[in-house]
């Protein structure tokens, strides 16, 4: 819901029709999310290995 606060400031009429600041910001957020997803994947893989190492009978693991 925080996007409703900053979104109007990313698309000022003075930047029309290209809205360069908005497009760069959107691209930066997309790249950040992709990077964080990969970090989370490796973190979950490490947690799964740790859980298997600590308890060989574990059946409930994190999905990634």
PDB file of N, CA, C and O in Angstrom:
ATOM      1  N   UNK A   1       0.809  -1.181   0.000  1.00  0.00           N
ATOM      2  CA  UNK A   1       0.000   0.000   0.000  1.00  0.00           C
ATOM      3  C   UNK A   1       0.866   1.264   0.000  1.00  0.00           C
ATOM      4  O   UNK A   1       0.368   2.354  -0.284  1.00  0.00           O
ATOM      5  N   UNK A   2       2.133   1.126   0.311  1.00  0.00           N
ATOM      6  CA  UNK A   2       3.010   2.294   0.334  1.00  0.00           C
ATOM      7  C   UNK A   2       3.215   2.871  -1.064  1.00  0.00           C
ATOM      8  O   UNK A   2       3.600   4.031  -1.209  1.00  0.00           O
ATOM      9  N   UNK A   3       2.960   2.066  -2.087  1.00  0.00           N
ATOM     10  CA  UNK A   3       3.150   2.571  -3.450  1.00  0.00           C
ATOM     11  C   UNK A   3       2.198   3.714  -3.771  1.00  0.00           C
ATOM     12  O   UNK A   3       2.494   4.539  -4.635  1.00  0.00           O
ATOM     13  N   UNK A   4       1.068   3.774  -3.093  1.00  0.00           N
ATOM     14  CA  UNK A   4       0.131   4.871  -3.338  1.00  0.00           C
ATOM     15  C   UNK A   4       0.696   6.203  -2.878  1.00  0.00           C
ATOM     16  O   UNK A   4       0.233   7.255  -3.319  1.00  0.00           O
ATOM     17  N   UNK A   5       1.680   6.176  -2.009  1.00  0.00           N
ATOM     18  CA  UNK A   5       2.283   7.416  -1.509  1.00  0.00           C
ATOM     19  C   UNK A   5       3.268   7.983  -2.517  1.00  0.00           C
ATOM     20  O   UNK A   5       3.231   9.181  -2.799  1.00  0.00           O
ATOM     21  N   UNK A   6       4.146   7.156  -3.067  1.00  0.00           N
ATOM     22  CA  UNK A   6       5.209   7.681  -3.926  1.00  0.00           C
ATOM     23  C   UNK A   6       4.892   7.640  -5.416  1.00  0.00           C
ATOM     24  O   UNK A   6       5.557   8.328  -6.191  1.00  0.00           O
ATOM     25  N   UNK A   7       3.912   6.867  -5.842  1.00  0.00           N
ATOM     26  CA  UNK A   7       3.624   6.735  -7.271  1.00  0.00           C
ATOM     27  C   UNK A   7       3.308   8.064  -7.954  1.00  0.00           C
ATOM     28  O   UNK A   7       3.839   8.308  -9.038  1.00  0.00           O
ATOM     29  N   UNK A   8       2.485   8.925  -7.392  1.00  0.00           N
ATOM     30  CA  UNK A   8       2.207  10.185  -8.096  1.00  0.00           C
ATOM     31  C   UNK A   8       3.451  11.043  -8.333  1.00  0.00           C
ATOM     32  O   UNK A   8       3.496  11.817  -9.289  1.00  0.00           O
ATOM     33  N   UNK A   9       4.452  10.910  -7.475  1.00  0.00           N
ATOM     34  CA  UNK A   9       5.668  11.699  -7.631  1.00  0.00           C
ATOM     35  C   UNK A   9       6.588  11.128  -8.717  1.00  0.00           C
ATOM     36  O   UNK A   9       7.484  11.827  -9.188  1.00  0.00           O
ATOM     37  N   UNK A  10       6.383   9.882  -9.116  1.00  0.00           N
ATOM     38  CA  UNK A  10       7.205   9.278 -10.160  1.00  0.00           C
ATOM     39  C   UNK A  10       6.721   9.641 -11.561  1.00  0.00           C
ATOM     40  O   UNK A  10       7.481   9.546 -12.524  1.00  0.00           O
ATOM     41  N   UNK A  11       5.476  10.053 -11.677  1.00  0.00           N
ATOM     42  CA  UNK A  11       4.890  10.345 -12.985  1.00  0.00           C
ATOM     43  C   UNK A  11       4.414  11.789 -13.084  1.00  0.00           C
ATOM     44  O   UNK A  11       3.226  12.024 -13.305  1.00  0.00           O
ATOM     45  N   UNK A  12       5.311  12.766 -12.927  1.00  0.00           N
ATOM     46  CA  UNK A  12       4.869  14.155 -13.077  1.00  0.00           C
ATOM     47  C   UNK A  12       4.592  14.468 -14.554  1.00  0.00           C
ATOM     48  O   UNK A  12       5.202  13.882 -15.447  1.00  0.00           O
ATOM     49  N   UNK A  13       3.688  15.376 -14.787  1.00  0.00           N
ATOM     50  CA  UNK A  13       3.331  15.730 -16.168  1.00  0.00           C
ATOM     51  C   UNK A  13       4.520  16.307 -16.923  1.00  0.00           C
ATOM     52  O   UNK A  13       4.567  16.234 -18.150  1.00  0.00           O
ATOM     53  N   UNK A  14       5.469  16.875 -16.211  1.00  0.00           N
ATOM     54  CA  UNK A  14       6.634  17.461 -16.882  1.00  0.00           C
ATOM     55  C   UNK A  14       7.535  16.395 -17.512  1.00  0.00           C
ATOM     56  O   UNK A  14       8.336  16.716 -18.389  1.00  0.00           O
ATOM     57  N   UNK A  15       7.421  15.154 -17.088  1.00  0.00           N
ATOM     58  CA  UNK A  15       8.234  14.072 -17.650  1.00  0.00           C
ATOM     59  C   UNK A  15       7.578  13.379 -18.840  1.00  0.00           C
ATOM     60  O   UNK A  15       8.193  12.521 -19.473  1.00  0.00           O
ATOM     61  N   UNK A  16       6.353  13.738 -19.143  1.00  0.00           N
ATOM     62  CA  UNK A  16       5.624  13.090 -20.250  1.00  0.00           C
ATOM     63  C   UNK A  16       6.357  13.334 -21.550  1.00  0.00           C
ATOM     64  O   UNK A  16       6.997  14.379 -21.667  1.00  0.00           O
ATOM     65  N   UNK A  17       6.318  12.480 -22.510  1.00  0.00           N
ATOM     66  CA  UNK A  17       5.648  11.192 -22.568  1.00  0.00           C
ATOM     67  C   UNK A  17       6.554  10.024 -22.166  1.00  0.00           C
ATOM     68  O   UNK A  17       6.087   8.885 -22.135  1.00  0.00           O
ATOM     69  N   UNK A  18       7.822  10.264 -21.861  1.00  0.00           N
ATOM     70  CA  UNK A  18       8.746   9.150 -21.600  1.00  0.00           C
ATOM     71  C   UNK A  18       8.740   8.682 -20.150  1.00  0.00           C
ATOM     72  O   UNK A  18       8.944   7.494 -19.900  1.00  0.00           O
ATOM     73  N   UNK A  19       8.515   9.566 -19.193  1.00  0.00           N
ATOM     74  CA  UNK A  19       8.525   9.229 -17.766  1.00  0.00           C
ATOM     75  C   UNK A  19       9.788   8.448 -17.393  1.00  0.00           C
ATOM     76  O   UNK A  19       9.720   7.352 -16.838  1.00  0.00           O
ATOM     77  N   UNK A  20      10.923   9.033 -17.709  1.00  0.00           N
ATOM     78  CA  UNK A  20      12.210   8.378 -17.507  1.00  0.00           C
ATOM     79  C   UNK A  20      12.450   8.003 -16.035  1.00  0.00           C
ATOM     80  O   UNK A  20      12.872   6.886 -15.739  1.00  0.00           O
ATOM     81  N   UNK A  21      12.182   8.930 -15.129  1.00  0.00           N
ATOM     82  CA  UNK A  21      12.404   8.653 -13.709  1.00  0.00           C
ATOM     83  C   UNK A  21      11.551   7.463 -13.249  1.00  0.00           C
ATOM     84  O   UNK A  21      12.025   6.622 -12.485  1.00  0.00           O
ATOM     85  N   UNK A  22      10.328   7.392 -13.698  1.00  0.00           N
ATOM     86  CA  UNK A  22       9.441   6.300 -13.304  1.00  0.00           C
ATOM     87  C   UNK A  22       9.915   4.961 -13.880  1.00  0.00           C
ATOM     88  O   UNK A  22       9.899   3.944 -13.187  1.00  0.00           O
ATOM     89  N   UNK A  23      10.327   4.966 -15.119  1.00  0.00           N
ATOM     90  CA  UNK A  23      10.769   3.715 -15.742  1.00  0.00           C
ATOM     91  C   UNK A  23      12.065   3.205 -15.120  1.00  0.00           C
ATOM     92  O   UNK A  23      12.231   1.999 -14.938  1.00  0.00           O
ATOM     93  N   UNK A  24      12.976   4.101 -14.797  1.00  0.00           N
ATOM     94  CA  UNK A  24      14.228   3.696 -14.147  1.00  0.00           C
ATOM     95  C   UNK A  24      13.927   3.145 -12.757  1.00  0.00           C
ATOM     96  O   UNK A  24      14.510   2.139 -12.352  1.00  0.00           O
ATOM     97  N   UNK A  25      13.033   3.786 -12.030  1.00  0.00           N
ATOM     98  CA  UNK A  25      12.655   3.317 -10.701  1.00  0.00           C
ATOM     99  C   UNK A  25      11.994   1.948 -10.777  1.00  0.00           C
ATOM    100  O   UNK A  25      12.317   1.061  -9.987  1.00  0.00           O
ATOM    101  N   UNK A  26      11.074   1.769 -11.717  1.00  0.00           N
ATOM    102  CA  UNK A  26      10.410   0.471 -11.878  1.00  0.00           C
ATOM    103  C   UNK A  26      11.415  -0.627 -12.229  1.00  0.00           C
ATOM    104  O   UNK A  26      11.348  -1.729 -11.685  1.00  0.00           O
ATOM    105  N   UNK A  27      12.333  -0.327 -13.126  1.00  0.00           N
ATOM    106  CA  UNK A  27      13.346  -1.309 -13.507  1.00  0.00           C
ATOM    107  C   UNK A  27      14.249  -1.653 -12.320  1.00  0.00           C
ATOM    108  O   UNK A  27      14.625  -2.812 -12.146  1.00  0.00           O
ATOM    109  N   UNK A  28      14.595  -0.668 -11.514  1.00  0.00           N
ATOM    110  CA  UNK A  28      15.437  -0.913 -10.342  1.00  0.00           C
ATOM    111  C   UNK A  28      14.725  -1.819  -9.333  1.00  0.00           C
ATOM    112  O   UNK A  28      15.340  -2.713  -8.752  1.00  0.00           O
ATOM    113  N   UNK A  29      13.443  -1.585  -9.132  1.00  0.00           N
ATOM    114  CA  UNK A  29      12.686  -2.444  -8.220  1.00  0.00           C
ATOM    115  C   UNK A  29      12.590  -3.870  -8.754  1.00  0.00           C
ATOM    116  O   UNK A  29      12.680  -4.825  -7.983  1.00  0.00           O
ATOM    117  N   UNK A  30      12.412  -4.023 -10.041  1.00  0.00           N
ATOM    118  CA  UNK A  30      12.337  -5.363 -10.631  1.00  0.00           C
ATOM    119  C   UNK A  30      13.668  -6.094 -10.447  1.00  0.00           C
ATOM    120  O   UNK A  30      13.680  -7.264 -10.062  1.00  0.00           O
ATOM    121  N   UNK A  31      14.764  -5.433 -10.711  1.00  0.00           N
ATOM    122  CA  UNK A  31      16.083  -6.042 -10.542  1.00  0.00           C
ATOM    123  C   UNK A  31      16.321  -6.407  -9.074  1.00  0.00           C
ATOM    124  O   UNK A  31      16.868  -7.470  -8.781  1.00  0.00           O
ATOM    125  N   UNK A  32      15.915  -5.532  -8.155  1.00  0.00           N
ATOM    126  CA  UNK A  32      16.081  -5.806  -6.729  1.00  0.00           C
ATOM    127  C   UNK A  32      15.262  -7.021  -6.301  1.00  0.00           C
ATOM    128  O   UNK A  32      15.741  -7.854  -5.532  1.00  0.00           O
ATOM    129  N   UNK A  33      14.042  -7.123  -6.794  1.00  0.00           N
ATOM    130  CA  UNK A  33      13.194  -8.262  -6.437  1.00  0.00           C
ATOM    131  C   UNK A  33      13.781  -9.564  -6.986  1.00  0.00           C
ATOM    132  O   UNK A  33      13.790 -10.579  -6.290  1.00  0.00           O
ATOM    133  N   UNK A  34      14.262  -9.544  -8.210  1.00  0.00           N
ATOM    134  CA  UNK A  34      14.879 -10.741  -8.789  1.00  0.00           C
ATOM    135  C   UNK A  34      16.090 -11.164  -7.966  1.00  0.00           C
ATOM    136  O   UNK A  34      16.267 -12.350  -7.685  1.00  0.00           O
ATOM    137  N   UNK A  35      16.917 -10.208  -7.580  1.00  0.00           N
ATOM    138  CA  UNK A  35      18.095 -10.522  -6.769  1.00  0.00           C
ATOM    139  C   UNK A  35      17.688 -11.097  -5.416  1.00  0.00           C
ATOM    140  O   UNK A  35      18.296 -12.056  -4.942  1.00  0.00           O
ATOM    141  N   UNK A  36      16.671 -10.520  -4.796  1.00  0.00           N
ATOM    142  CA  UNK A  36      16.224 -11.015  -3.495  1.00  0.00           C
ATOM    143  C   UNK A  36      15.608 -12.404  -3.591  1.00  0.00           C
ATOM    144  O   UNK A  36      15.738 -13.205  -2.665  1.00  0.00           O
ATOM    145  N   UNK A  37      14.940 -12.696  -4.699  1.00  0.00           N
ATOM    146  CA  UNK A  37      14.386 -14.037  -4.888  1.00  0.00           C
ATOM    147  C   UNK A  37      15.505 -15.069  -4.973  1.00  0.00           C
ATOM    148  O   UNK A  37      15.392 -16.145  -4.387  1.00  0.00           O
ATOM    149  N   UNK A  38      16.575 -14.764  -5.688  1.00  0.00           N
ATOM    150  CA  UNK A  38      17.707 -15.692  -5.778  1.00  0.00           C
ATOM    151  C   UNK A  38      18.385 -15.870  -4.426  1.00  0.00           C
ATOM    152  O   UNK A  38      18.776 -16.982  -4.070  1.00  0.00           O
ATOM    153  N   UNK A  39      18.528 -14.779  -3.666  1.00  0.00           N
ATOM    154  CA  UNK A  39      19.100 -14.877  -2.323  1.00  0.00           C
ATOM    155  C   UNK A  39      18.228 -15.769  -1.451  1.00  0.00           C
ATOM    156  O   UNK A  39      18.740 -16.613  -0.715  1.00  0.00           O
ATOM    157  N   UNK A  40      16.915 -15.585  -1.529  1.00  0.00           N
ATOM    158  CA  UNK A  40      16.005 -16.403  -0.730  1.00  0.00           C
ATOM    159  C   UNK A  40      16.070 -17.869  -1.134  1.00  0.00           C
ATOM    160  O   UNK A  40      16.002 -18.753  -0.281  1.00  0.00           O
ATOM    161  N   UNK A  41      16.202 -18.130  -2.429  1.00  0.00           N
ATOM    162  CA  UNK A  41      16.307 -19.518  -2.886  1.00  0.00           C
ATOM    163  C   UNK A  41      17.523 -20.206  -2.285  1.00  0.00           C
ATOM    164  O   UNK A  41      17.410 -21.317  -1.767  1.00  0.00           O
ATOM    165  N   UNK A  42      18.696 -19.554  -2.348  1.00  0.00           N
ATOM    166  CA  UNK A  42      19.911 -20.147  -1.803  1.00  0.00           C
ATOM    167  C   UNK A  42      19.827 -20.281  -0.286  1.00  0.00           C
ATOM    168  O   UNK A  42      20.334 -21.251   0.277  1.00  0.00           O
ATOM    169  N   UNK A  43      19.194 -19.321   0.378  1.00  0.00           N
ATOM    170  CA  UNK A  43      19.023 -19.398   1.817  1.00  0.00           C
ATOM    171  C   UNK A  43      18.139 -20.595   2.190  1.00  0.00           C
ATOM    172  O   UNK A  43      18.449 -21.328   3.129  1.00  0.00           O
ATOM    173  N   UNK A  44      17.039 -20.791   1.453  1.00  0.00           N
ATOM    174  CA  UNK A  44      16.154 -21.921   1.732  1.00  0.00           C
ATOM    175  C   UNK A  44      16.826 -23.258   1.435  1.00  0.00           C
ATOM    176  O   UNK A  44      16.613 -24.231   2.158  1.00  0.00           O
ATOM    177  N   UNK A  45      17.627 -23.313   0.390  1.00  0.00           N
ATOM    178  CA  UNK A  45      18.375 -24.537   0.107  1.00  0.00           C
ATOM    179  C   UNK A  45      19.331 -24.857   1.261  1.00  0.00           C
ATOM    180  O   UNK A  45      19.455 -26.013   1.666  1.00  0.00           O
ATOM    181  N   UNK A  46      19.991 -23.848   1.777  1.00  0.00           N
ATOM    182  CA  UNK A  46      20.911 -24.050   2.899  1.00  0.00           C
ATOM    183  C   UNK A  46      20.151 -24.496   4.146  1.00  0.00           C
ATOM    184  O   UNK A  46      20.619 -25.370   4.876  1.00  0.00           O
ATOM    185  N   UNK A  47      18.983 -23.903   4.393  1.00  0.00           N
ATOM    186  CA  UNK A  47      18.171 -24.303   5.547  1.00  0.00           C
ATOM    187  C   UNK A  47      17.707 -25.750   5.415  1.00  0.00           C
ATOM    188  O   UNK A  47      17.701 -26.491   6.398  1.00  0.00           O
ATOM    189  N   UNK A  48      17.318 -26.159   4.204  1.00  0.00           N
ATOM    190  CA  UNK A  48      16.894 -27.539   3.983  1.00  0.00           C
ATOM    191  C   UNK A  48      18.039 -28.514   4.255  1.00  0.00           C
ATOM    192  O   UNK A  48      17.838 -29.548   4.892  1.00  0.00           O
ATOM    193  N   UNK A  49      19.237 -28.185   3.774  1.00  0.00           N
ATOM    194  CA  UNK A  49      20.402 -29.044   4.008  1.00  0.00           C
ATOM    195  C   UNK A  49      20.702 -29.135   5.502  1.00  0.00           C
ATOM    196  O   UNK A  49      21.025 -30.205   6.018  1.00  0.00           O
ATOM    197  N   UNK A  50      20.591 -28.005   6.186  1.00  0.00           N
ATOM    198  CA  UNK A  50      20.842 -27.982   7.628  1.00  0.00           C
ATOM    199  C   UNK A  50      19.807 -28.833   8.363  1.00  0.00           C
ATOM    200  O   UNK A  50      20.164 -29.582   9.272  1.00  0.00           O
ATOM    201  N   UNK A  51      18.540 -28.729   7.986  1.00  0.00           N
ATOM    202  CA  UNK A  51      17.489 -29.514   8.631  1.00  0.00           C
ATOM    203  C   UNK A  51      17.690 -31.007   8.375  1.00  0.00           C
ATOM    204  O   UNK A  51      17.488 -31.820   9.277  1.00  0.00           O
ATOM    205  N   UNK A  52      18.086 -31.378   7.149  1.00  0.00           N
ATOM    206  CA  UNK A  52      18.344 -32.785   6.839  1.00  0.00           C
ATOM    207  C   UNK A  52      19.551 -33.302   7.618  1.00  0.00           C
ATOM    208  O   UNK A  52      19.560 -34.446   8.073  1.00  0.00           O
ATOM    209  N   UNK A  53      20.562 -32.460   7.768  1.00  0.00           N
ATOM    210  CA  UNK A  53      21.763 -32.854   8.494  1.00  0.00           C
ATOM    211  C   UNK A  53      21.462 -33.037   9.982  1.00  0.00           C
ATOM    212  O   UNK A  53      21.956 -33.978  10.603  1.00  0.00           O
ATOM    213  N   UNK A  54      20.655 -32.143  10.554  1.00  0.00           N
ATOM    214  CA  UNK A  54      20.336 -32.205  11.981  1.00  0.00           C
ATOM    215  C   UNK A  54      19.358 -33.317  12.319  1.00  0.00           C
ATOM    216  O   UNK A  54      19.431 -33.907  13.397  1.00  0.00           O
ATOM    217  N   UNK A  55      18.437 -33.606  11.396  1.00  0.00           N
ATOM    218  CA  UNK A  55      17.418 -34.612  11.665  1.00  0.00           C
ATOM    219  C   UNK A  55      17.133 -35.353  10.359  1.00  0.00           C
ATOM    220  O   UNK A  55      16.486 -34.811   9.462  1.00  0.00           O
ATOM    221  N   UNK A  56      17.609 -36.575  10.257  1.00  0.00           N
ATOM    222  CA  UNK A  56      17.467 -37.350   9.019  1.00  0.00           C
ATOM    223  C   UNK A  56      16.020 -37.745   8.737  1.00  0.00           C
ATOM    224  O   UNK A  56      15.675 -38.071   7.601  1.00  0.00           O
ATOM    225  N   UNK A  57      15.173 -37.716   9.763  1.00  0.00           N
ATOM    226  CA  UNK A  57      13.769 -38.116   9.593  1.00  0.00           C
ATOM    227  C   UNK A  57      12.862 -36.956   9.182  1.00  0.00           C
ATOM    228  O   UNK A  57      11.653 -37.147   9.055  1.00  0.00           O
ATOM    229  N   UNK A  58      13.392 -35.808   8.981  1.00  0.00           N
ATOM    230  CA  UNK A  58      12.561 -34.641   8.648  1.00  0.00           C
ATOM    231  C   UNK A  58      11.882 -34.859   7.295  1.00  0.00           C
ATOM    232  O   UNK A  58      12.508 -35.296   6.330  1.00  0.00           O
ATOM    233  N   UNK A  59      10.591 -34.543   7.252  1.00  0.00           N
ATOM    234  CA  UNK A  59       9.832 -34.718   6.019  1.00  0.00           C
ATOM    235  C   UNK A  59       9.275 -33.399   5.501  1.00  0.00           C
ATOM    236  O   UNK A  59       8.920 -33.300   4.326  1.00  0.00           O
ATOM    237  N   UNK A  60       9.195 -32.408   6.337  1.00  0.00           N
ATOM    238  CA  UNK A  60       8.653 -31.110   5.953  1.00  0.00           C
ATOM    239  C   UNK A  60       9.809 -30.140   5.719  1.00  0.00           C
ATOM    240  O   UNK A  60      10.477 -29.705   6.657  1.00  0.00           O
ATOM    241  N   UNK A  61      10.028 -29.811   4.439  1.00  0.00           N
ATOM    242  CA  UNK A  61      11.123 -28.911   4.062  1.00  0.00           C
ATOM    243  C   UNK A  61      10.560 -27.662   3.420  1.00  0.00           C
ATOM    244  O   UNK A  61       9.391 -27.625   3.037  1.00  0.00           O
ATOM    245  N   UNK A  62      11.376 -26.654   3.302  1.00  0.00           N
ATOM    246  CA  UNK A  62      10.976 -25.429   2.630  1.00  0.00           C
ATOM    247  C   UNK A  62      10.940 -25.655   1.129  1.00  0.00           C
ATOM    248  O   UNK A  62      11.815 -26.318   0.572  1.00  0.00           O
ATOM    249  N   UNK A  63       9.934 -25.106   0.482  1.00  0.00           N
ATOM    250  CA  UNK A  63       9.839 -25.185  -0.979  1.00  0.00           C
ATOM    251  C   UNK A  63      10.464 -23.921  -1.567  1.00  0.00           C
ATOM    252  O   UNK A  63      10.316 -22.831  -1.014  1.00  0.00           O
ATOM    253  N   UNK A  64      11.146 -24.073  -2.666  1.00  0.00           N
ATOM    254  CA  UNK A  64      11.762 -22.930  -3.328  1.00  0.00           C
ATOM    255  C   UNK A  64      11.596 -23.020  -4.804  1.00  0.00           C
ATOM    256  O   UNK A  64      12.054 -22.139  -5.532  1.00  0.00           O
TER     257      UNK A  64
END
